[in-house]
Amino acid sequence: MKYFYIIANPKKDVQLKLTKEIYQYILAHGGVCGYQVSGEQEGVLFEKDKISNETECILVVGGDGTLLGAARNMADRKIPLIGVNTGHVGYLCELEADTVIQGVKHLLEEGEYTIEQRMLLAGSYMTKEGDSRERIALNDIVIHRSGRLQVVNLIISVNGKYLNTYSADGMIIATPTGSTAYSMSAGGPIVDPKANLLLITPISPHNLNAKSIVLGAEDEIAIEIAVRNKESEEKLEISFDGEPVGTLHAGEKIVIKKAQVCTRILKLSRLSFLESLRKKLQSYT
């Protein structure tokens, strides 16, 4: 492997110290590399048009959030990503700050690696005013209450058929990759990220029998905001991979399904998913 690119989070890599170290190492050992920082503008993390089509691997320096943003932005380019964790847990990141040079050396020397295909979610929602948007997410799409501390009623349909109405603080629709994120914190199952399926996990449900539901990857989920109190307006926030993108009011809904594109994650470790998960859990308990 010869052609690399680096996406860096300047808040996680202060003064781009690690980024420049990686960049200089690649150039000094016969590789080709460029880099840029992720920005703050909503929906525009970086200028992907600056990344050459010859690029064989993108190193994402930061944490899980930086990698999630890069995955969304680069999904249509099909360039493998590898995360370099300079944050906290870093479930999605393959490398740490003290192992990244060793990992780059391995790639430059044509060492073994695998590329995992990770499914993405596509969520589309339309307001009563006719405003329609569609976005993608690697981890999850979350619909959660906003403002007053009161439960909301969420009407869930699958493939056009009514499933259930939940009274809860919100709802998480997660991919297998996102099963170790918010969904896990809300009591959802941990799933091998290479799987193809959808997870529905209610947030603080007001029903002792409300559990996570696992659906096939080709299923389509619709979530509608029901009216609970005619005297107050129901309003919920929508977040894609933790980024707030809009609101839904009573009578409005969001439709979520598997995206047509996927992201490619480069793996160097020979550890199985369960072995890697065990190490992460032991390191950050």
C-alpha positions as CSV (number, residue, x, y, z in Angstrom):
1,M,0.0,0.0,0.0
2,K,1.4,3.4,-1.0
3,Y,-1.3,6.1,-1.2
4,F,-2.7,7.4,2.1
5,Y,-4.7,10.4,3.4
6,I,-5.3,11.6,6.9
7,I,-8.4,13.3,8.4
8,A,-7.6,14.8,11.7
9,N,-9.7,16.3,14.5
10,P,-7.8,19.3,15.8
11,K,-9.5,19.2,19.1
12,K,-8.3,15.6,19.7
13,D,-4.9,16.0,18.1
14,V,-3.6,19.3,19.5
15,Q,-1.5,21.2,17.0
16,L,-1.8,18.2,14.7
17,K,1.3,16.7,16.4
18,L,0.4,13.0,15.8
19,T,-1.0,13.8,12.3
20,K,2.3,15.4,11.2
21,E,4.3,12.5,12.7
22,I,2.2,10.0,10.6
23,Y,2.4,12.2,7.5
24,Q,6.2,12.6,7.8
25,Y,6.7,8.8,8.4
26,I,4.7,7.9,5.3
27,L,6.6,10.3,3.1
28,A,10.0,9.2,4.6
29,H,9.2,5.6,3.7
30,G,8.2,6.0,0.1
31,G,4.5,6.6,0.5
32,V,2.2,9.3,-0.8
33,C,0.1,11.2,1.7
34,G,-2.0,14.3,2.3
35,Y,-4.0,15.6,5.2
36,Q,-6.7,18.0,6.3
37,V,-8.6,18.8,9.5
38,S,-12.2,18.1,10.1
39,G,-14.3,21.3,10.2
40,E,-17.1,22.6,12.4
41,Q,-19.6,23.5,9.7
42,E,-22.7,21.3,10.0
43,G,-22.8,18.5,7.4
44,V,-19.3,19.5,6.0
45,L,-16.6,17.8,8.1
46,F,-13.9,18.1,5.4
47,E,-13.5,18.6,1.6
48,K,-13.6,15.1,0.2
49,D,-13.0,16.4,-3.3
50,K,-9.4,17.1,-2.2
51,I,-8.8,13.3,-1.6
52,S,-7.3,11.6,-4.6
53,N,-9.0,8.6,-6.2
54,E,-5.7,6.8,-5.9
55,T,-6.0,6.8,-2.1
56,E,-5.9,3.3,-0.7
57,C,-6.5,4.1,2.9
58,I,-7.7,7.0,5.0
59,L,-6.4,7.3,8.5
60,V,-8.9,9.1,10.8
61,V,-7.1,10.7,13.8
62,G,-9.4,11.6,16.6
63,G,-12.0,9.3,18.2
64,D,-15.2,7.5,17.3
65,G,-17.0,10.7,16.5
66,T,-14.4,11.7,14.0
67,L,-14.5,8.3,12.4
68,L,-18.3,8.4,12.2
69,G,-18.2,11.7,10.4
70,A,-15.6,10.5,7.9
71,A,-17.6,7.3,7.3
72,R,-20.7,9.3,6.4
73,N,-18.9,11.7,4.2
74,M,-16.8,9.1,2.3
75,A,-19.4,6.4,1.9
76,D,-19.8,7.0,-1.8
77,R,-16.1,6.9,-2.4
78,K,-15.5,3.4,-1.2
79,I,-12.1,4.1,0.3
80,P,-11.3,2.1,3.4
81,L,-11.0,3.9,6.7
82,I,-9.0,3.1,9.8
83,G,-9.5,4.9,13.0
84,V,-6.6,6.2,15.2
85,N,-8.0,6.8,18.7
86,T,-6.8,9.9,20.6
87,G,-10.0,10.1,22.6
88,H,-11.6,7.9,25.2
89,V,-13.0,4.4,24.6
90,G,-12.7,4.4,20.8
91,Y,-14.8,1.2,20.1
92,L,-14.6,1.9,16.4
93,C,-10.9,2.7,16.2
94,E,-8.4,0.1,15.2
95,L,-5.2,1.9,16.3
96,E,-4.1,4.0,19.3
97,A,-1.7,6.9,19.3
98,D,1.2,4.6,20.4
99,T,0.5,1.9,17.8
100,V,-0.3,3.9,14.7
101,I,3.2,4.1,13.3
102,Q,3.6,0.4,13.7
103,G,0.2,0.0,11.8
104,V,1.3,2.3,9.0
105,K,4.6,0.4,8.7
106,H,2.6,-2.8,8.3
107,L,0.5,-1.3,5.5
108,L,3.5,0.2,3.7
109,E,5.2,-3.2,3.8
110,E,2.2,-4.9,2.2
111,G,1.3,-6.7,5.4
112,E,-2.0,-8.6,5.8
113,Y,-5.2,-6.8,6.5
114,T,-8.9,-7.2,6.0
115,I,-11.6,-4.8,4.9
116,E,-15.0,-5.1,6.6
117,Q,-18.2,-3.8,4.9
118,R,-20.3,-2.0,7.5
119,M,-24.0,-1.2,6.7
120,L,-25.3,2.4,7.1
121,L,-28.8,3.6,7.9
122,A,-30.8,6.0,5.7
123,G,-33.4,8.1,7.5
124,S,-35.9,10.4,5.7
125,Y,-38.4,12.6,7.5
126,M,-40.9,15.2,6.3
127,T,-42.5,17.9,8.4
128,K,-46.1,19.1,8.1
129,E,-44.7,22.1,6.2
130,G,-43.4,19.7,3.5
131,D,-39.7,20.1,4.5
132,S,-38.1,16.7,3.6
133,R,-34.6,15.5,4.4
134,E,-32.6,12.3,4.1
135,R,-29.3,11.6,5.8
136,I,-27.2,8.5,6.6
137,A,-25.7,7.2,9.8
138,L,-23.2,4.5,10.7
139,N,-24.0,4.0,14.3
140,D,-27.6,5.0,14.9
141,I,-30.6,7.3,14.4
142,V,-32.1,8.5,17.6
143,I,-35.5,10.2,18.2
144,H,-35.6,11.6,21.7
145,R,-37.7,14.0,23.8
146,S,-36.9,17.7,23.9
147,G,-37.8,20.4,26.4
148,R,-40.2,19.3,29.1
149,L,-39.4,16.2,31.1
150,Q,-42.3,14.0,30.0
151,V,-42.6,10.7,28.1
152,V,-43.7,10.6,24.5
153,N,-45.7,8.0,22.6
154,L,-44.0,6.6,19.5
155,I,-46.0,4.5,17.0
156,I,-43.7,2.0,15.4
157,S,-44.5,0.3,12.0
158,V,-42.4,-2.2,10.1
159,N,-42.9,-2.6,6.4
160,G,-46.1,-0.7,6.6
161,K,-47.6,-2.8,9.3
162,Y,-48.2,-1.6,12.9
163,L,-45.9,-3.1,15.4
164,N,-46.4,-1.3,18.7
165,T,-46.8,2.0,20.5
166,Y,-44.1,2.8,23.0
167,S,-44.3,5.3,25.9
168,A,-40.7,6.2,26.4
169,D,-38.1,9.0,26.4
170,G,-37.3,8.1,22.8
171,M,-36.2,5.4,20.4
172,I,-32.8,4.2,19.0
173,I,-32.5,2.5,15.6
174,A,-29.0,1.1,15.4
175,T,-26.8,-0.8,13.1
176,P,-24.6,-3.7,14.3
177,T,-21.7,-1.2,14.4
178,G,-23.8,1.1,16.6
179,S,-24.8,-1.7,19.0
180,T,-21.8,-0.8,21.3
181,A,-22.9,2.8,21.4
182,Y,-26.1,4.4,22.8
183,S,-28.1,1.3,22.1
184,M,-25.9,-0.7,24.5
185,S,-26.2,2.0,27.2
186,A,-30.0,1.7,26.8
187,G,-29.9,-2.0,27.3
188,G,-29.7,-3.2,23.7
189,P,-27.8,-6.3,22.6
190,I,-24.2,-6.2,21.4
191,V,-23.9,-7.5,17.8
192,D,-21.0,-8.4,15.6
193,P,-20.4,-5.3,13.4
194,K,-20.1,-7.4,10.3
195,A,-23.8,-8.5,10.6
196,N,-26.6,-7.1,8.5
197,L,-29.6,-6.3,10.7
198,L,-31.5,-3.4,12.4
199,L,-31.9,-2.9,16.2
200,I,-34.9,-1.1,17.7
201,T,-34.2,-0.1,21.3
202,P,-36.6,2.1,23.4
203,I,-35.0,4.7,25.7
204,S,-36.3,4.4,29.3
205,P,-39.6,2.8,28.3
206,H,-42.5,3.1,30.7
207,N,-43.2,-0.6,30.4
208,L,-41.3,-3.4,32.1
209,N,-41.9,-5.7,29.1
210,A,-40.4,-3.3,26.5
211,K,-37.3,-4.9,25.0
212,S,-35.0,-4.4,22.1
213,I,-36.2,-5.9,18.8
214,V,-33.9,-7.3,16.1
215,L,-35.1,-7.0,12.5
216,G,-33.7,-8.0,9.1
217,A,-31.5,-5.6,7.2
218,E,-34.1,-5.2,4.4
219,D,-36.9,-4.1,6.7
220,E,-38.2,-0.5,6.7
221,I,-39.1,1.1,10.1
222,A,-41.5,4.1,10.4
223,I,-41.7,6.0,13.7
224,E,-44.6,8.5,14.1
225,I,-45.0,10.9,17.0
226,A,-48.4,10.4,18.6
227,V,-50.4,13.1,20.4
228,R,-50.5,12.6,24.2
229,N,-51.7,16.0,25.4
230,K,-53.7,18.3,23.2
231,E,-52.9,21.2,25.4
232,S,-49.1,20.9,24.8
233,E,-47.2,20.4,21.6
234,E,-45.2,17.2,21.3
235,K,-41.7,17.9,19.9
236,L,-38.8,15.5,19.5
237,E,-35.2,15.9,18.3
238,I,-33.7,13.7,15.7
239,S,-30.0,12.8,15.9
240,F,-27.8,11.0,13.4
241,D,-24.7,9.5,15.0
242,G,-25.2,11.8,17.9
243,E,-25.5,15.0,15.7
244,P,-28.8,16.8,16.1
245,V,-30.3,17.5,12.7
246,G,-33.9,18.5,13.2
247,T,-37.2,18.1,15.1
248,L,-40.4,16.2,14.7
249,H,-43.8,17.3,16.0
250,A,-47.0,15.3,16.7
251,G,-48.3,13.6,13.5
252,E,-44.9,13.7,11.8
253,K,-42.7,10.6,11.2
254,I,-39.3,9.4,10.1
255,V,-38.7,6.4,7.9
256,I,-35.5,4.4,8.5
257,K,-34.0,1.6,6.4
258,K,-30.6,0.2,5.3
259,A,-28.7,2.7,3.1
260,Q,-27.8,1.8,-0.5
261,V,-24.1,2.6,0.3
262,C,-21.9,1.1,2.9
263,T,-18.6,2.1,4.6
264,R,-15.4,0.1,4.5
265,I,-13.4,-0.3,7.6
266,L,-9.8,-1.5,7.4
267,K,-8.7,-4.0,10.1
268,L,-5.2,-5.0,11.0
269,S,-5.8,-7.0,14.2
270,R,-6.4,-10.7,14.0
271,L,-8.4,-10.6,17.2
272,S,-12.0,-11.7,16.8
273,F,-14.8,-9.2,17.5
274,L,-15.4,-10.8,20.9
275,E,-11.7,-10.7,21.9
276,S,-11.5,-7.1,20.9
277,L,-14.7,-6.2,22.7
278,R,-13.4,-7.9,25.9
279,K,-10.2,-5.9,25.8
280,K,-12.1,-2.6,25.3
281,L,-14.5,-3.4,28.2
282,Q,-11.7,-4.4,30.5
283,S,-9.7,-1.3,29.7
284,Y,-12.4,1.2,30.3
285,T,-14.4,-0.1,33.3
